[in-house]
Amino acid sequence: VEGWTAVATVRAEVALAGGRELFANGGVQAQATHRVRMRYRGDLTPRHRLVWLDANQVLNVVACPPELGTANVLEVWCVREVR
C-alpha cells in the first residue's frame, strides 16, 4: 500500500509567488505557485510534499535548489492545485 508519511514538522514562511490557468482535457485547471523558506534541510527533494497546516493546503515540491538558499535557509518552490 502506497501512502504519505510525515517526516518532520517545521516552521516556515509561505508566500504566494504567482498563478496560472491551464486548459486541458476540455476543462480549466488553476495552479498557484508558492515560495517556502525554512531552515535548511538536506533531505528535501521534489518527491516530497509539504502540508501547510495554517491554510489546510498540500503543496507539491517542484524545486529546492541549494543555490537559492544559504547555509541556514532553504528556499523551496511548490505548486498548489486550486480546485
Contact map, one row per residue, 1 for C-alpha under 8 A:
11100000000000000000000000000000000000000000000000000000000000000000000000000000000
11110000000000000000000000000000000000000000000000000000000000000000000000000000000
11111000000000000000000000000000000000000000000000000000000000000000000000000000000
01111100000000000000000000000000000000000000000000000000000000000000000000000000000
00111110000000000000000000000000000000000000000000000000000000000000000000000000000
00011111100000000000000000000000000000000000000000000000000000000000000000000000000
00001111100000000000000000000000000000000000000000000000000000000000000000000000000
00000111110000000000000000000000000000000000000000000000000000000000000000000000000
00000111111000000000000000000000000000000000000000000000000000000000000000000000000
00000001111100000000000000000000000001000000000000000000000000000000000000000000000
00000000111110000000000000000000000001100000000000000000000000000000000000000000000
00000000011111000000000000000000000111100000000000000000000000000000000000000000000
00000000001111100000000000000000000111000000000000000000000000000000000000000000000
00000000000111110000000000000000011110000000000000000000000000000000000000000000000
00000000000011111000000000000000011100000000000000000000000000000000000000000000000
00000000000001111100000000000001111000000000000000000000000000000000000000000000000
00000000000000111110000000000001111000000000000000000000000000000000000000000000000
00000000000000011111000000000001110000000000000000000000000000000000000000000000000
00000000000000001111100000000111100000000000000000000000000000000000000000000000000
00000000000000000111110000000111000000000000000000000000000000000000000000000000000
00000000000000000011111000011110000000000000000000000000000000000000000000000000000
00000000000000000001111100011110000000000000000000000000000000000000000000000000000
00000000000000000000111111111000000000000000000000000000000000000000000000000000000
00000000000000000000011111111000000000000000000000000000000000000000000000000000000
00000000000000000000001111100000000000000000000000000000000000000000000000000000000
00000000000000000000001111110000000000000000000000000000000000000000000000000000000
00000000000000000000001111111000000000000000000000000000000000000000000000000000000
00000000000000000000111101111100000000000000000000000000000000000000000000000000000
00000000000000000000111100111110000000000000000000000000000000000000000000000000111
00000000000000000011110000011111000000000000000000000000000000000000000000000000111
00000000000000000011110000001111100000000000000000000000000000000000000000000011110
00000000000000011111000000000111110000000000000000000000000000000000000000000011110
00000000000000011110000000000011111000000000000000000000000000000000000000001111000
00000000000001111100000000000001111100000000000000000000001000000000000000001111000
00000000000001111000000000000000111110000000000000000000000000000000000000111100000
00000000000111100000000000000000011111000000000000000000000000000000000000111100000
00000000000111000000000000000000001111100000000000000000000000000000000011110000000
00000000011110000000000000000000000111110000000000000000000000000000000011100000000
00000000001100000000000000000000000011111000000000000000000000000000000111000000000
00000000000000000000000000000000000001111100000000000000000000000000111111000000000
00000000000000000000000000000000000000111111000000000000000000000000000001000000000
00000000000000000000000000000000000000011111000000000000000000000000000000000000000
00000000000000000000000000000000000000001111100000000000000000000000000000000000000
00000000000000000000000000000000000000001111110100000000000000010000000000000000000
00000000000000000000000000000000000000000011111100000000000010110000000000000000000
00000000000000000000000000000000000000000001111110000000000111110000000000000000000
00000000000000000000000000000000000000000000111110000000000010000000000000000000000
00000000000000000000000000000000000000000001111111000000000110000000000000000000000
00000000000000000000000000000000000000000000011111100000011110000000000000000000000
00000000000000000000000000000000000000000000000111110000011110000000000000000000000
00000000000000000000000000000000000000000000000011111001111000000000000000000000000
00000000000000000000000000000000000000000000000001111111111000000000000000000000000
00000000000000000000000000000000000000000000000000111111100000000000000000000000000
00000000000000000000000000000000000000000000000000011111000000000000000000000000000
00000000000000000000000000000000000000000000000000011111100000000000000000000000000
00000000000000000000000000000000000000000000000000111111110000000000000000000000000
00000000000000000000000000000000000000000000000000111011111000000000000000000001000
00000000000000000000000000000000000000000000000011110001111100000000000000000001000
00000000000000000000000000000000010000000000000011110000111110000000000000000111000
00000000000000000000000000000000000000000000010111000000011111000000000000000111000
00000000000000000000000000000000000000000000111111000000001111110000000000011110000
00000000000000000000000000000000000000000000010000000000000111110000000000011110000
00000000000000000000000000000000000000000000110000000000000011111000000000011100000
00000000000000000000000000000000000000000001110000000000000011111101000001111000000
00000000000000000000000000000000000000000000000000000000000000111111100000110000000
00000000000000000000000000000000000000000000000000000000000000011111110001100000000
00000000000000000000000000000000000000000000000000000000000000001111110000000000000
00000000000000000000000000000000000000000000000000000000000000011111110001100000000
00000000000000000000000000000000000000010000000000000000000000001111111111100000000
00000000000000000000000000000000000000010000000000000000000000000111111111000000000
00000000000000000000000000000000000000010000000000000000000000000000111111000000000
00000000000000000000000000000000000000110000000000000000000000000000111111000000000
00000000000000000000000000000000000011110000000000000000000000000000111111100000000
00000000000000000000000000000000000011111000000000000000000000010101111111110000000
00000000000000000000000000000000001111000000000000000000000000011101100011111000000
00000000000000000000000000000000001110000000000000000000000011111000000001111100000
00000000000000000000000000000000111100000000000000000000000011110000000000111110000
00000000000000000000000000000000111100000000000000000000001111100000000000011111000
00000000000000000000000000000011110000000000000000000000001111000000000000001111100
00000000000000000000000000000011110000000000000000000000111100000000000000000111110
00000000000000000000000000001111000000000000000000000000000000000000000000000011111
00000000000000000000000000001111000000000000000000000000000000000000000000000001111
00000000000000000000000000001100000000000000000000000000000000000000000000000000111
